[in-house]
Amino acid sequence: YAPNLHEVVKHEILPNSDLAQWFDEHIDASPDRLRFAIESIASYGMAVGKNVFETAEWSGIIALLAQKFTRADEQIRRVYRRDAKLFLCHSMRAKDANIRQALIDQFPAIGGGKIGQIGTVKEPGPLHGFAKDKWAALAVAITAKSQWETLELFPLPKRIR
């Protein structure tokens, strides 16, 4: 997501190990220009399973890898789901469908079909191809853009190079 253009540059769902490899392969490509916001997990008192713990572990791994792409004075920020709900929908009761609609409403309807922001294959909109976790990632990106200074820092050790 390019916040200065309010444009989705690329969207893809990758296995965590492939994303970690991408960082390795691109470490020399334009460092010192990127900001990272990572969706973080919050406890709401419910029992959780293995996937939640693996997600928490991978969040830390990705943050460490991302640290090599940030300026020395930039930090990596956490975006909790509640942050996105409140920013995009102004309600903690918002569900995935509400978040999706709030995201759609932020983009121009320049594609074909019923929802011009998504569009069709022949006339794609700016959100063409969005599904599943891509909506959550876009919610994190847009929330981070607008709330950057107030978001919690991702706790990291001193810079690893």
C-alpha positions as CSV (number, residue, x, y, z in Angstrom):
1,Y,0.0,0.0,0.0
2,A,1.4,3.4,-1.0
3,P,0.0,5.8,1.6
4,N,1.0,8.9,-0.2
5,L,-0.9,7.8,-3.3
6,H,-3.7,6.0,-1.4
7,E,-3.1,3.1,-3.8
8,V,-2.7,-0.6,-3.4
9,V,0.6,-1.4,-5.2
10,K,0.6,-5.2,-4.8
11,H,-1.5,-7.7,-2.9
12,E,-0.7,-11.4,-2.4
13,I,-1.3,-14.0,0.2
14,L,2.0,-15.8,0.9
15,P,3.0,-18.5,3.4
16,N,5.0,-16.9,6.2
17,S,8.2,-18.8,5.2
18,D,7.9,-17.3,1.7
19,L,7.5,-13.8,3.1
20,A,10.6,-14.3,5.2
21,Q,12.5,-15.5,2.1
22,W,11.3,-12.3,0.3
23,F,12.9,-10.2,2.9
24,D,16.1,-12.1,2.5
25,E,16.1,-11.6,-1.3
26,H,15.3,-7.9,-1.2
27,I,17.4,-6.6,1.7
28,D,19.5,-4.5,-0.7
29,A,16.5,-3.1,-2.6
30,S,15.7,0.4,-1.4
31,P,16.2,0.1,2.3
32,D,15.5,3.1,4.5
33,R,12.2,4.0,2.8
34,L,9.6,1.6,4.2
35,R,7.3,1.7,7.2
36,F,5.8,-1.4,8.6
37,A,2.6,-2.0,10.5
38,I,2.0,-5.5,11.8
39,E,-1.4,-6.8,12.9
40,S,-0.9,-7.8,16.5
41,I,-2.9,-10.2,18.7
42,A,-4.7,-9.1,21.8
43,S,-6.1,-11.3,24.5
44,Y,-9.9,-11.1,25.1
45,G,-9.9,-13.8,27.7
46,M,-10.9,-16.6,25.4
47,A,-9.0,-19.9,25.0
48,V,-6.8,-20.0,21.9
49,G,-5.2,-22.7,19.9
50,K,-1.9,-23.4,18.2
51,N,-2.6,-21.1,15.2
52,V,-2.8,-18.0,17.5
53,F,0.6,-18.8,19.0
54,E,2.2,-19.5,15.6
55,T,0.8,-16.1,14.4
56,A,2.3,-14.3,17.4
57,E,5.7,-16.0,16.8
58,W,5.6,-15.1,13.1
59,S,4.7,-11.5,13.9
60,G,7.9,-11.2,15.9
61,I,9.9,-12.9,13.1
62,I,8.5,-10.6,10.5
63,A,9.1,-7.5,12.7
64,L,12.8,-8.5,13.1
65,L,13.1,-8.9,9.3
66,A,11.3,-5.7,8.6
67,Q,13.6,-3.8,10.9
68,K,16.3,-4.1,8.3
69,F,14.1,-2.1,5.8
70,T,13.3,0.8,8.1
71,R,15.2,4.0,8.7
72,A,17.1,4.1,12.0
73,D,14.7,6.6,13.5
74,E,11.5,4.7,12.3
75,Q,9.9,2.1,14.4
76,I,7.6,-0.7,13.4
77,R,4.0,-0.2,14.7
78,R,1.4,-2.6,16.0
79,V,-2.1,-2.4,14.7
80,Y,-4.7,-4.3,16.8
81,R,-8.0,-5.4,15.3
82,R,-9.7,-3.0,17.7
83,D,-7.6,-0.1,16.2
84,A,-8.9,-0.9,12.7
85,K,-12.5,-1.4,13.9
86,L,-12.5,2.0,15.6
87,F,-10.7,3.9,12.9
88,L,-12.7,2.5,9.9
89,C,-16.1,1.8,11.5
90,H,-16.1,3.9,14.7
91,S,-17.4,0.9,16.6
92,M,-15.9,-2.1,18.4
93,R,-18.9,-4.1,17.3
94,A,-17.9,-3.9,13.7
95,K,-17.7,-7.3,11.9
96,D,-15.6,-8.3,8.8
97,A,-18.4,-7.2,6.5
98,N,-18.5,-3.7,8.0
99,I,-14.7,-3.4,7.7
100,R,-14.8,-4.5,4.1
101,Q,-17.5,-2.0,3.3
102,A,-15.6,0.8,5.0
103,L,-12.5,-0.1,3.0
104,I,-14.5,-0.2,-0.3
105,D,-15.9,3.2,0.5
106,Q,-12.4,4.8,0.7
107,F,-11.6,4.0,-3.0
108,P,-13.0,5.3,-6.2
109,A,-15.6,3.2,-8.1
110,I,-13.7,3.2,-11.4
111,G,-14.2,-0.5,-12.4
112,G,-17.0,-2.3,-14.0
113,G,-19.8,-4.3,-12.4
114,K,-21.9,-3.8,-9.3
115,I,-19.0,-2.7,-7.0
116,G,-16.8,-0.4,-9.1
117,Q,-14.1,-0.3,-6.4
118,I,-13.6,-4.1,-7.0
119,G,-14.7,-4.1,-10.6
120,T,-14.6,-7.1,-13.0
121,V,-11.9,-9.0,-14.9
122,K,-12.4,-6.8,-18.0
123,E,-12.8,-3.6,-16.0
124,P,-10.9,-4.0,-12.7
125,G,-11.3,-1.5,-9.9
126,P,-8.5,-0.5,-7.4
127,L,-9.5,-3.4,-5.1
128,H,-9.8,-6.1,-7.8
129,G,-8.8,-9.5,-6.5
130,F,-9.3,-8.7,-2.8
131,A,-10.5,-11.6,-0.7
132,K,-10.0,-13.2,2.7
133,D,-7.0,-11.9,4.6
134,K,-6.2,-9.2,2.1
135,W,-9.1,-7.2,3.5
136,A,-7.5,-7.4,7.0
137,A,-4.1,-6.5,5.7
138,L,-5.6,-3.4,3.9
139,A,-7.4,-2.4,7.1
140,V,-4.1,-2.6,8.9
141,A,-2.3,-0.5,6.2
142,I,-5.0,2.2,6.1
143,T,-5.3,2.4,9.8
144,A,-1.6,2.7,10.2
145,K,-1.5,5.5,7.6
146,S,-3.9,7.6,9.6
147,Q,-3.0,6.6,13.1
148,W,0.8,6.1,12.8
149,E,1.9,8.5,15.6
150,T,-0.6,7.0,18.1
151,L,0.0,3.3,17.4
152,E,1.9,1.2,19.8
153,L,5.5,0.5,18.9
154,F,6.4,-3.1,18.2
155,P,9.0,-4.0,20.9
156,L,12.2,-4.9,19.2
157,P,15.8,-5.3,20.4
158,K,18.4,-2.8,19.2
159,R,18.8,-2.8,15.4
160,I,20.1,-6.1,14.0
161,R,22.1,-5.7,10.8
